Amino acid sequence: MGAVYLSSVKLNRGFLMCLWLWGMLSLSCAVRYGASRQKFEVKKHLNRLNKPAVKSIQSPDGDIIDCVPISKQPAFDHPFLKDHKIQMRPSYHPEGLFDDNKVSAKPKEKEAHIPQLWHRYGKCSEGTIPMRRTKEDDVLRASSVKRYGKKKHRTVPIPKSAEPDLINQNGHQHAIAYVEGDQYYGAKATLNVWEPKIQHTNEFSLSQIWLLGGSFGQDLNSIEAGWQVSPDLYGDNNTRLFTYWTSDAYQATGCYNLLCSGFIQINSDIAMGASISPVSGYRNSQYDISILIWKDPKEGHWWMQFGNGYVLGYWPSFLFSYLTGSASMIEWGGEVVNSQSDGHHTWTQMGSGHFPEEGFSKASYFRNIQVVDGSNNLKAPKRLGTFTEKSNCYDVQTGNNDDWGHFFYYGGPGQSLFHHIALDSGRCEFNFRHRTLLKK
């Protein structure tokens, strides 16, 4: 009987060992299959994004810029654009463009003309567009292949919302100026370019223009352009030119730059997502860029111009629902991601990382702010409002004069750099006391 029992125990142990081995093998196979599947999906996505180039240029910042035939760009992967005839220039341009030559020259203030690093080593020829090559590591940093190149849901500042769940969405914080209550057919501004410090790689800092249509629910339409520092998206801390669009509040549609079908680029000089250089310095030279976005009244497409005369391309009107007509709100300003929890705050900077009251050569600015009206004229904005979720972290102050028209300074350091001597360690409240002392 004892021998039978011992034999049974050995069999049970053997059976359990087999089950354990089988489980481990299954897990190993599942892990290998998952890794293999992910690698396959990443490679397939890279093949979709990186089109065959007639020439490639190595940028000093590590980027590779591919010169891709204009008809082969990602936009034309869209089923609605298969037979699209590329519009090489807008039918109409906004009248009354502000003449930047009329602006009084301020000390050490310079307009940055096509300020992209890759130009040091070459240019793309006419008939091609420059595309920043997407690398495997770029895609792997995203939460999934599907989410690569996309913003998180609900990242637009909502100035008049009092609902707590709509404020600080996904840790996003803003300092903006805005107009609403009319029909807007475009917006323009000149903004100085900085290289804000980022605390965590999953955070970013940007300065941009938003053109918005629809509600702030599931159907929001948005066209966006500006400069940003985003280690998660680009793998470094360089300041880069970017665009974005969505027609469903950042859910399934839209993307940054040319990372999906949508924006049609016609310009061979400017690469979306490429580094901007030089950037402004504190108490030093100031470098700014001008961005104009407007709706062509004939074709209905939304066009983008960079600097004085560099028309980059357009977002076809069919991409949108509400923006097929006009925008109902325009926003200008900064946005950061605060990934800290438990009441703590990131020290990721917005703009220059300094508060608006420090002024020129110290704070970041938007100047010559204008909107395009229903007659395709650039006009000064009426009833310009401001909004920020946490003014002790990031703030905004507006002004108006003959040289800069409507303008504002904005930004801030986030968490105080002096937090180690503050009782409210890790929060922005100490900035208030520090700013008060500076004003005295």
Disulfide bonds with the S-S distance in Angstrom:
Cys67-Cys124 2.03
Cys255-Cys260 2.13
Cys393-Cys428 1.91
